[in-house]
Every structure is written in C-alpha cells, then in structure tokens.
Amino acid sequence: MRKDRLNVKQKAKVIGIVITSCPVCGNPINFDRQVTKICAYCEEIVHIDLDKVEVSLHGPVPETKKMKISMN
C-alpha cells in the first residue's frame, strides 16, 4: 500500500455556504452569497473573495489509476 497522498486544488463556484473562521477571534463565520459580514462574536467586519475560494482534495493515490484535473 502506497503512502503517497493526492493533493489537488481547483477553483469552485460557490452555490451554498462557505464556513470559515474569523481572522480576528477565530470563531466560525458563515458566508452564503454575501461577501461582507460582521462577526457575531467580536463584531469585526470580515470580507471574503468568493471568486478565489479553493477546494482541496486530500486522499490516497490509487496505484493503477491516473487522474487528470482541469483547472478551467
């Protein structure tokens, strides 16, 4: 069994909720289609760039299967 890991990054279109943490206090903050929110815990204004949200896939690399990911 191989211990290699598959690391893939691609751009994602946001169609649901993006859950992240506040950069000031670290508590969770949810973004839907809004790009600016006020943190409910520390009242800091938080901005997210929904065009630059990345999706990462971390998993084992299959030994016999090759995978090609398009970054269009």
N, C-alpha and C positions, 0 to 999 in steps of 0.2 A: 504494500500500500504506500503510495506516494504521500509525502507530507507537504508538497507544493500547494500553494493557495492561489486561487484565481482572483485577481483584483481588477475590476472593470469599473470605469466611470463613464457616465454618459449624461447628457442633458435631459431634463424631464420637464414636461408641461404639467403645471400644477392644476389638477382637476378636483382636488379635495383639500384637506387640511395639512399644513406643514407645522409640525410640532418641533420646537427648538427651545433653547434656554435663553433667558435674558442675559446679555453680556455684562450687566452690572451686578445683579444679585444672584444669577444662576438658577432662578426658579423657572418652571416651564411657561412658555407663552405659545399660543396657537395663532397661526395666520391662515386665513382662507383666501379670499381674493383681495383682501386689503394689504397694502404694502407698509403701512404705518400703524402701530398700535401703542397704547400706553400700558406698561407693565402693571398688573394688578397688585403686585407686592411692593415695588419701590417707586412706582409712578414715573419711571423713566420712559421717554419716547424711544421706541425701538423701530427700526426700519429694516425691511428685508427686500432683496432684489429677487423677485420671483422668476426672472429670466435666467438667473445663474444658479438655480437650485440643482444640485448634483445628486444622482442616485448611484450608490456604490454597491456592488455585488461582491461578497466575500464568501468563497466556498472552495471546496476541494477541486482540483483539476482532474477531470476524468483522463485515464491513461490512453484510451483508444479513441477519444472523441476530440476533434479540433473545433474551436469556437471562434467565429469572427463577429465582431461587434461594429456596427456602423455608427459613426458619430455625427450624423447629418443633423 
